Amino acid sequence: MDRARARTRRAPLLPALVFLVVVTQLPFVATVVISFLRWNALAPDNRGFAAFGNYRAVFTDPVLRNAVWTTILLTVTVVLVSLLLGLGLALLLDRTFRGRGIVRTLLITPFLVVPVASALLWKHALFNASYGLLNGSLTWLWGLFGSDDPPQPDWLTSAPLAAVEVALIWQWTPFMMLILLAGLQSRPADVVEAARVDGASAVDVFRYLTLPHLRRYLELAALLGTIFIIQNFDAVFTITSGGLGTANLPYTIYQTFYQAHDYGRASAQGVVVLIGSLLVATLALRTVSSLLREEGPR
């Protein structure tokens, strides 16, 4: 009777489970299978079982090693700078002032912009050497001092990776801000007030009360940001097209699949990247679980 009742309760979930398996797991299984094949569309006669050949090629490929380093550098820079800026903005919005709701809405807006539109905005409206806002501002500033020869750097050529990082920082700072602002607003107000009554300065309150309280939220924001940014493709593809040392792992896989037409090696690269992403996601889930456990009894 209990088993029949349990099956009855689970039966409505069966279509959703089947759909989930078909949409997510079958393509992954197909990718794993293809990763063990020697399959290049440019060499249709040389197709067969490659065993671990594709994986050996992945781990010995200097292009992929460079992509790994670029991905790490891009991710760490964007996450750290976004966290610092998000923390500063969260501390600002935690205060009461006139127009705080409008300011909060404006600060959240960059995160709501479509990633490709955000990348196009930075590439053409700001970084463009001929009509971009940055060089236009330099022209205006130099004109104030009577100079007709302002510097007009080509930002995308002189600092391509920094250009991608700036665009991503602009987009992801609001995400960090929202998480940290939620953490700030969950602080016990009576404890902070008692510390101020006892003569603690603003620096002391931040160092000994706010920062320890925000530790879990900082970890959560960093891990979630890392998961999303490590998979970023839009900014690299749109702003630099992977040139000048900006090709990260997703763009390298794109090149292997769509330009080199090496489906086997591209699938192996995807499996390796997925395993790395799962490790980071596991850390993120553990952090979320510990945060919920700590917040639960309150």
N, C-alpha and C positions, 0 to 999 in steps of 0.2 A: 504493500500500500504506500509506504513512504517513498519507494523508488518510483512508483507510478506518479505520485504527486510531484516529485522532483522533476521527472521528465516533462510533466505538464507545464511546470513553471518555466522550464528552460526552452521548451519548444518554440515560443515566439522569438527567441533570440537566434534560432538556427539560421534563418535567411540572412540576418545581418552578419553572422559568423562566416557563412559561405561567401558572401559578397566581399568581406574583409580579406579572406584567404585568396580569393581570385584576383582582387585588385592589388594586393601588396605582396603576398608570399609567392605566388606563381611567377611573377616577373623576376623576383629575386632569385628563385631557383633556376629560372632560365638564364639569368646573368651568370650564376655560378657555373652552370654547365658550359656556357659559351666561353668562360674564362679558361677552360681546360682544352679548348679547341684552337687549332691553327687556322684562322679564318680572316683573310684579308681580301676585300672585294677587288683589289687591284691585281691579285694573283689567284684567280678562281681555280686553277689547276693544282695549287699547292694547299689543299685543304685537308685537315685530318686532326687526329688526336695529338695534342701537344704536351699532355701531362702537366708538369709544373713549369714548362718552358716560359709561358707568359708571365708567371710570377717571378721567375728568375730575371727575366728581362725588365720587369717593373722595378725590382730592387737594385738592379745594376745600371739603370738608365740615368745618366747624368742630368737629363732634362727634368725627369721626375724629382730627382734630389733637389734641384734648384727650385722646382715648384713647391716642394715641401718646405724649404727654407723661406720662400716668399710667403707661403700661407701662414707659417708661424709668425713671421715678422709682421705681416699685415694684421693678423688676428690679435696678437699681443698689443700692438700699438693702438688699434681701434678700441679694444676693450678697456685698456688702462686709461686712455685719454677720455673716453666716453664716461667711464666711472667717475673720474675726477670732476669733469664738467657736470655730470648728472648729480653728484653729491652737492656741489656748490649751488646748483639751481634748486635742488630739493630743500636745502637749508634756507634759501631765499623764500621759497613758496611756503615753507612751514611757518613763516611769520605772517601776521595779519597786517594788511595794508590795502588801501583803496585800489580797486581794479585787479585784485588778485585772480579772480575767476577769468578775466580776459587774458591776463598774462599767462596763466596756466594753459588756456586753450591755444594761444599762439605758440607756446613752447612745445606743445604736443604735436602741432601740425606737421613738422618734418617727418615724423614717424608714420604719418598717415599718407604721405605721398607715395605713389607707385614707384618701386625701386628704379625701373628703367627711366621714368620721367625725372626722378631725382638725379640720376647720372647724366641725363641729357641736359638738365638745367645747369649742373656744374660744368659740364664740358663746353657748352656753347655760350651760356649767359655770363659765366664768371671766368673760366680759364682761357677762353679763346684769345689768341694774341692780337687779333685785328679789331674785334669789337666787344671783347669781354669786359665785365665790370671792373675786374682787378686792374687791368692795364688802363682802362678809362679813368679810374680813380688816380692812378699814378700820373696820367697826363694832366688831370685837373690840379693835383697838388703841385706839380712842377710849374704849371702855368701861374699859380699864385705867386711864385717867386720869379716870374719873368723868364722862365726857361722854355726854349722851344725844342729841347732834345731830352724828353723824359725817357727813362728806361722802359722798354717794352719786352720783358722776358716771355719766352714761350714756355708757359708753366708745364704743359703736358710733355714737353721734350726734356726740359731741364730737371724736373722732379716728378716723373710719372707715378712712381709708387706713392709719394706723398700726396699727389693729387687724388688718387683713389682713396687713400686713408682719410683725407679731409672730407671727401664726399660721404664716406661711410660714418665718420664721426658725427657729422651734421645729422645724419639720419637716425643713428642709434643712441645719441645722447638723451633724447626724450624717453626712450625705453628704460634706460638706467634711472633716469629721474623719477619716473613713475614708481618703480619698485622701491627706491630709497625713500621717496616721499611717503609711501605707505608704511615703511618701517618707522620713519620719524613720527608719524601720527599715531603709531601704536605704543609710543613711549608712555610710561606712567607719569602723568602730569604732576602728581603730588611729590614724587621723588625729585623731579627737576626743580620744582618750586622750593622744596626743603633745602636742596643744595644751594640755591640762590640766597635763601634766607640765612644760611650758615656762612655766607660770604664767598662762595665759590664764584670765580670769574667765568666769563663766557668760554674762555679757552679750557678751563678746568672741566666745565660741564660737558663740552664736546669731547675732551680727551678721556674722561673717566666714566661718563654716563652714555653719551650719544654714540660714540664710536664702538664701544663694546656691544651696545644694543643693536647696532647696525651690522655687526659682523656677519650674521647669517644672511642678511639681505644683500650685503656686498658679495658674498660668495654666490648666492643665487643669481644675482644680476650678471656676475662675471661668467658663470658657467652657462647660463642660457644665452648670453651674448656670444660666447665662444661657439656654441653649437650652431647658431645662425650665421655668424660671420665666416666661420671656416668653410661654409658651403656657398659663400657668395659667388655669384657668377655675373650678375647684371652689371655691377659697377666696372669690373675688369673688362668685360666684353664691350661695354658701351663707351667708356672713357678712353681706354688705351688699346683695345683689341688684343690684349695680352702681350703687347710689344714692350721693348725696353726694360725687360726684367720684371714685368708685373704679372706674368702668367702664374696663377695659383693652381691648386689641384683640380678644382672643377673645370677651369678653362683648359688645362692640359688634357683632361679626359675628353673634353669636347674636340680638341685638336686631333687627338688620336682616333676618335670615332668618325668625325665628319670630314676631316681633311686628309688624314692618312688612311682612312677606311679600314683600320686594323681593329676589327670587332673583338677579336679574342683578347688582345692586349688591353683595349679600352675596358672590357668587362673585368679583367683582372685588376686594373687600376681602380675601378669602381668598387670592387669587393674590398680591396685594401683600405680605401678611404672610408667605406662604410664601417669596417671594423674599428677604425680609429674614432669615427664619430660615435659609435656605440659605447666605446670606453668613456668618452666625455659625457655622453648622455646618462650613463650609469652613475657617474659622479653627481650630475645635476639632479637626478631622481633621488639619490640618497640625501642630498642637501635639502631638497624640497620636503622629503619625508621627515627629516630631523627638525626642520623648521615647523612643520605642522604639529609634530609631537610636542615641541616646546610651547607653541601657541595654544594648543588644545586645552590644557587645564585652566587657563586664565579666565 
